[in-house]
């Protein structure tokens, strides 16, 4: 099974979170696996330590510095890396309020 099919099934099951990326005058919304600090993931088997999203590379292209909106909160992309066989991406995010307070 390819990664896109897996994410489509997860979306249909209601397991993914809508993520909106502002591009020029348009917004692009895709469904991603979103993790927040100290949030239980993997059905309670682990805790997430950082904000991040996982998504198929075919669905979205992100770059460092991009701003994404998840559930009404804004985040800045800190890092993007390929995972698995390269058809999936993981973006590390910084909450926009954390980013502003560091300035």
DRENKE-603070 format. One record per residue: x, y, z of N, C-alpha, C, O, CB in turn; residue in one letter. Coordinates in steps of 0.1 Angstrom, whole numbers, plus 5000, padded with zeros to 4 digits. Glycine has a CB too. Layout:
DRENKE-603070
XYZXYZXYZXYZXYZA
...
This chain:
DRENKE-603070
500949885000500050005000500950125000501850135008499050005012X
500650224991501450344991500950435002499850425007501350414977X
501850535005501550625017500350715014499650745024502750715019X
500050755002498950834999497650755002496650815007498950874984X
497550634998496350555001496150535016495050545021496550414994X
497250525023497150515038496650645044495750635052498550485044X
497150755039496650885044495150905040494350965048497450995039X
494750865028493350885024492450795033491350845037493250835009X
492850675037492050595046492050655060490950655066492650455047X
493150715064493150775077492250905077491550925087494550815082X
492250975066491351095065489851045065489051105072491651175052X
489550945058488150895057487750845071486550845074488050785047X
488650795079488250755092488250865103487950835114489250645097X
488550985098488551105107489751115116489651175127487351095116X
490851055112492051055121493051165118494051185125492750925119X
492851245107493751345104493151485107491951505108494051335089X
494051585107493651725111493851815099494851805092494451775123X
492851905096493051995084494152095088494152155098491752065081X
495052115078496152205079496052305067496052255056497552135080X
496052435070495952535059497252605058497852655068494752635062X
497752615046498952685042498552805034497952785024499952595035X
498952925038498753045030499753055019500953065022498753175039X
499353065007500253074995499753194987498753184981500252944987X
500553304987500253424980498853464983498553494995500353394964X
497953464974496553514977495653394979494453414981496053594965X
496153274979495253154980495653074993496853084998495353064968X
494752994998495052905009494852765004493952734996494052935021X
495752675008495752535005495452455018496252475027497052484997X
494452375018494152295030494352145026493852095016492752315035X
495152075034495351935033495151865047495251935057496851905027X
494951735047494751665060496051595063496651525056493651565058X
496551625076497851575080497651515094496651535101498851695081X
498651435098498751385112499451485120500651515118499551245112X
498751555129499251665137499651605151498851535157498251775138X
500751645156501151615170501551735177502251825172502351505170X
501151745190501451855199502251805211502151685214500151935203X
503051895218503751855229502951785240501751835243504551975235X
503451685245502751605256501451555252500551515261502651695268X
501151535239499951475235500151325233501151285228499451545221X
499151255238499251105236499051075221498151115215498251035245X
500050995216499950945202500050795202500350735212501051015193X
499850735190499850595188498950525198499350425205501350545190X
497750575200496750515208497250495223496950395229496350375203X
497950595228498350595242499750535245500050525256497350535249X
500450485234501650425237502850515237503950475241501950325226X
502750645234503850735234503350875236502150905234504650725220X
504250965239503951115240504751185230505951155227504251165254X
504051285223504751365214505551475222505051525232503751435204X
506751515217507551615224507551745217508051845223508951565226X
507051755205507151875197505851895188505151795186508451885189X
505652015183504652025173505151975160506252005156504152175171X
504451885153504851845140503651795132502651755138505851725141X
503851785119502851725110503551635101504651655097502051835102X
502851525098503251425088502251425077501051435079503451275095X
502751405065501851415053502551355041503751345041501451565050X
501751315031502351265019503051375011502451485010501251195010X
504151355006504951454998504151494986504251604981506251394994X
503251404980502451434968501451544971500951604962501851314963X
501051554984499951644988500351784990499551884989499251595000X
501651804995501951935000503451954999504251855001501551955015X
503952074996505352114996505552225006504952335004505952144982X
506252205017506552305027507952345027508852265023506052265041X
508252465031509652515032509852575046508852625052510052615021X
511052585050511352645063510852795062511152865053512852635066X
510152835073509652965073508152985069507553085072510453055065X
507652875062506252885059505352885071505752845082505852755050X
504152945070503252955081502052855078501552865067502753095084X
501752775088500552685086499552715098499952755108500952535086X
498352685095497252705105496652565108496252495099496252805100X
496652535121496052405125495052435137495452495147497152305130X
493852405134492752425145492752565151492652585163492952325156X
492952665142492852805146494152865152494252975156491852815157X
495252785153496552835158497552835146497552745138497052745169X
498452935147499452945136500752895141501152905152499553095132X
501452825132502752765134503752805123503252815111502652615136X
505052815126506052835116506752705114507152645123506952955120X
507052675101507752555098509252575101509852665096507652515083X
509852485110511252495114512152405106513252435103511352455129X
511552285102512352185095511452095088510352065092513252105105X
511852055076511051955068512051845064513151875059510452025055X
511651725067512551605062511651495057510551475060513351555074X
512251415048511651305043511751185053512751175060512351265029X
510651115053510650995062510250875054509650885043509751015074X
510650755059510350635052511050625038512350655038508850615049X
510350595028511050585015511050715007511450714995510250485006X
510750825014510750955008509451005003509351124998511750954997X
508450925003507150964998506251035009505151085007506350854992X
506851045021506151105032507151205038508351195038505850995043X
506551315043507351425049506851445064505751425068507151555041X
507851495072507551545085508051685087509251715084508251445096X
507151775091507551915093507551945108506551915115506652005085X
508651995113508752035127508152175127508552265119510152025133X
507352205137506652335138506952415151507252345161505152325136X
506952545151507052625163505752705164505352765154508252725162X
505052695175503852775177504152925175505252975180503252755191X
503352995168503553135164503753215176504653305176502453185156X
503053195187503253275199504653245205505253345211502153235210X
505153125204506553095209507553175200508553225205506852945209X
507253175187508253235178508253385181509353445181507753205163X
507153445183507053595185507753625198508453725199505653645185X
507653545208508253575221509753565221510453615230507653485232X
510253485211511753475210512353595203513553615204512053345202X
511553675196512153785189512653895198513053995193511153845179X
